[in-house]
């Protein structure tokens, strides 16, 4: 913002903006606060710091990264807007009552020599405050310096300024004239006779603000840079998740093959038990009916459902061979003895006694197949979702088609498994033995028979 603004641009917080001409009276044209500020900025490094912060502010305006700024607060009508005018040389839009109703942010920049001067006023949720020194009370000199009872010893110090009153504004008193009156006020008022110059006047305020700003920039800039680096890293990681542009049939084929490779690799890893260990699930008891606790650990889930099914089958068969069942078996053999070698009961008797238990085997065996079908359908759909690009336009239709194909394959496999289960159950209906002692005797007797 130049020290001699010909116009101002007012940018409202809702995103709209409007231009209006500033008062072109001598009250602005002869007062150059920018020159005062530039006088306090000694050295190229200070200018470079301000330029870097201004550049970062423009680039990071949509990011949640705080940059150094000066904020003051105060009650209504204590002269906040007047202080801003004194520092900037810009008459704020008092007629619209904006400066007394809206918090605002005022930025000051030097415009290039060949460009029009302008000021940017942005209204935000910030508070700028200042005190009116012409209405001072007793002991103001000590209070400004943080001395005595009732004073505040502020780390950044305190500067008293004299602003234009409303009647002076109405009379067209210039900023330059007001600065002259301010100097005369502090020089002739006995209350400020012993107050050091660094506590008095707008020029001292500007000097202090410049020094505070430079110190804050030097202290906070390294942290801001680190936050920017973290943000850049996060953005790059997010960009990696965005799929490549597909423009040709070849691009489509390459992308599709890559998805299939990633899908196959992900499924194979989980089938082989190569997956991330989840500490929160360690020690958790497997429950085949708790669908909400299923996850993509295929090897683990298939092992556990197989174990559960095996326990159910063993429980059924153990009833047939239990000691409690033994008297009933012997009684049935005795009552249905039809003649034959002693201690060699008819196989038909054993088969009939076994049939009620054999029929119970069908349910856990078929439930095993149905459970695997349901689990694998849900699990493979989840794995597919993890390998498909979330932002791609083709993700939803491709996911739908691949899931339909997967369901068809699983359905076909289920039907084959059901056939196999049916065949094994039929075979198990016949009485036979794999007892090694029986087979050894059978082989020993067979040669003698021949």
Helices and strands as residue ranges (DSSP letters): E 8-11, E 17-20, H 26-29, H 33-40, H 44-59, H 80-88, G 94-96, E 105-107, E 120-122, G 133-135, H 140-144, H 166-170, H 175-188, G 190-192, G 197-199, H 202-240, H 249-271, G 279-281, G 291-293, H 298-320, H 323-335, H 347-387, H 395-428, H 436-449
